[in-house]
Amino acid sequence: MTAIRNHEIAVEVAYAGNAEVVRIPVRMPAGSSIRAAIERSGILARCPEIDLDVNRVGVFSRFAGLEETLIAGGRIEIYRPVQVDPKAMRRERASKSQADRR
């Protein structure tokens, strides 16, 4: 996605829910925030489980703040909350692996 007009940029808002992956292209005025693009995309109505007070967001796999300025061609990603502590999962796998070797 590239610049559309002099003062308008194209971005994409993406969310991987439990049942589907949603990708919505959005055109925004240059200088708009990530929050504004998410709100304009309509994704909050389409995926009511998204709560911007809980879900973190990023641009191309890099965490970003909701008030950061958009970059032309950016993919805004809305991340689901972590369901399981990664350290606990590693410990559990390691314990199981050691038990299987015995």
C-alpha positions in Angstrom: 0.0 0.0 0.0 1.4 3.4 -0.9 0.4 7.0 -0.7 -3.0 7.5 -2.4 -3.2 11.3 -2.6 -0.9 14.1 -1.3 -2.4 14.1 2.2 -3.9 10.6 2.4 -2.1 7.3 3.2 -3.2 3.7 3.0 -2.8 1.3 5.9 -4.2 -2.1 6.8 -5.7 -3.1 10.1 -5.3 -6.8 11.0 -6.6 -9.1 13.7 -6.3 -12.8 14.1 -9.3 -13.9 16.1 -10.2 -17.4 17.2 -12.3 -18.2 14.1 -10.9 -15.9 11.4 -8.2 -13.5 10.3 -9.5 -10.1 9.5 -7.6 -7.7 7.3 -9.2 -4.3 6.5 -7.6 -1.7 4.2 -8.1 1.9 5.4 -7.3 5.3 3.9 -6.4 7.9 6.5 -5.3 11.5 6.5 -1.5 11.8 6.9 -0.6 12.4 10.5 -3.5 10.2 11.9 -3.0 8.0 14.9 -3.1 4.2 15.1 -6.3 4.5 17.2 -8.0 6.6 14.5 -7.3 4.0 11.9 -8.6 1.1 14.1 -11.7 3.1 14.8 -12.3 4.0 11.2 -11.7 0.5 10.0 -14.9 -0.8 11.7 -13.0 -3.8 13.2 -14.2 -3.0 16.7 -17.8 -3.6 15.6 -16.8 -6.7 13.6 -14.8 -8.2 16.4 -16.4 -7.2 19.6 -13.9 -9.2 21.7 -11.3 -6.5 20.9 -10.8 -4.1 23.9 -8.1 -1.5 23.2 -7.6 -1.1 26.9 -6.5 -4.8 27.0 -5.3 -5.8 23.6 -1.9 -4.5 22.6 -1.2 -3.2 19.1 1.8 -3.0 16.8 3.0 -2.2 13.3 4.7 -5.1 11.4 5.3 -7.1 14.6 6.7 -4.1 16.6 4.6 -3.0 19.6 3.3 0.5 19.1 1.2 3.0 21.1 -2.4 3.8 20.1 -1.4 7.5 19.7 1.6 6.9 17.4 1.4 8.4 14.0 0.6 6.1 11.0 3.1 5.4 8.3 2.0 4.9 4.7 1.7 1.2 3.9 1.8 0.1 7.6 0.0 -3.0 8.8 -1.6 -2.3 12.2 -1.8 -5.5 14.1 -4.2 -6.0 17.1 -2.8 -8.7 19.4 -4.9 -11.1 21.5 -4.0 -11.3 25.2 -1.5 -14.0 26.1 -3.6 -17.0 27.3 -0.7 -18.9 29.0 2.5 -17.7 30.6 5.3 -18.7 28.1 7.7 -19.5 31.0 5.2 -21.8 32.6 4.7 -23.6 29.2 8.5 -24.1 28.8 8.8 -25.5 32.3 5.9 -27.9 31.7 7.4 -29.1 28.4 10.8 -29.5 30.0 9.3 -31.6 32.9 7.4 -33.7 30.4 10.5 -34.2 28.3 12.5 -35.3 31.3 9.7 -37.7 32.4 9.5 -39.2 28.9 13.3 -40.0 29.0 13.0 -42.0 32.2 
